[in-house]
Amino acid sequence: MTTTLRPSGPLQQSTAGARSRPYEVRVNSRRVGALVIAADTPFGPTVGEIRDLSIDEPDRRRGRATVAALAAEEVLRGWGCRRVRVTVPAASAGGLRMAQSLGYTENSRNMAKELPSVPPALRGGVTGRPMTGAEYEVWHLKALEDYAADWTSRGMSAEAAHAKSVADHEAQLPHGLATPGATFAVLEAAGVPVGHVWLAPRGEGSYIFDIEVDPGHRGQGYGRDLMLLAERTALAEDHRILALQVFAGNTPALRLYESLGYRPVHVNYAKDLV
């Protein structure tokens, strides 16, 4: 029996070259699953994604998903894509194995924690307070540069990365420090600022958009203190879930989050199409 893809909807295409299309996974003429193939990521039309790949239960564990993923890669090659990304639920052991067997490399993971009802205590001499307007202005300039540099390091052109950084920050913080729902907190040790965190609502809880210990104060346990401050801040907003993203190469941060009870929700992979 032959596993193939069949379009199940029209091709959506923009003047900038972005494309997406839903497909059915079929064995001969029988539908056994579905997926979406897209080339509309922030990296431009040369980076594609395989989304929402699912195989119906009676046809699982027969290699259908693997064949469908390989066929999707061929579609993306035909669209001119040179790289492909996939996001796999962390609870999908089969999906994680398949991504790795097909040569995908983890580049980040989304993690979350269900917070306790009682806010965690901070160490003696360590406190949190709201960020001031002057501190926000300094943070904002640096955040624009750092965010653009991050996208540049991941393959985006400097011009596109700068434009994306400005657009994303304007979208997330249209009123700056006064943006409804956005919370900026500063961690102090013995009255000296040592780090900051930015949280905002997302889904059923809060999401950490930015968290950083100042370079001159690293290696002293303030990363854990800052995460506990983030949890206290989320609970103050009546949010019981706190989520974040960590890049695969940031092992110290990953170990910290795991030690605090954060667990992966989704694992993000990518590979080059050759």
Secondary structure as GFF3:
##gff-version 3
##sequence-region A 1 274
A	DSSP	beta_strand	3	7	.	.	.	ID=ss1
A	DSSP	beta_strand	12	13	.	.	.	ID=ss2
A	DSSP	beta_strand	19	27	.	.	.	ID=ss3
A	DSSP	beta_strand	30	39	.	.	.	ID=ss4
A	DSSP	beta_strand	47	55	.	.	.	ID=ss5
A	DSSP	three_ten_helix	57	59	.	.	.	ID=ss6
A	DSSP	alpha_helix	64	78	.	.	.	ID=ss7
A	DSSP	beta_strand	83	89	.	.	.	ID=ss8
A	DSSP	alpha_helix	93	101	.	.	.	ID=ss9
A	DSSP	beta_strand	105	114	.	.	.	ID=ss10
A	DSSP	beta_strand	126	130	.	.	.	ID=ss11
A	DSSP	alpha_helix	133	153	.	.	.	ID=ss12
A	DSSP	alpha_helix	158	172	.	.	.	ID=ss13
A	DSSP	three_ten_helix	176	178	.	.	.	ID=ss14
A	DSSP	beta_strand	183	189	.	.	.	ID=ss15
A	DSSP	beta_strand	192	202	.	.	.	ID=ss16
A	DSSP	beta_strand	205	213	.	.	.	ID=ss17
A	DSSP	three_ten_helix	215	217	.	.	.	ID=ss18
A	DSSP	alpha_helix	222	236	.	.	.	ID=ss19
A	DSSP	beta_strand	241	247	.	.	.	ID=ss20
A	DSSP	alpha_helix	251	259	.	.	.	ID=ss21
A	DSSP	beta_strand	263	272	.	.	.	ID=ss22
###
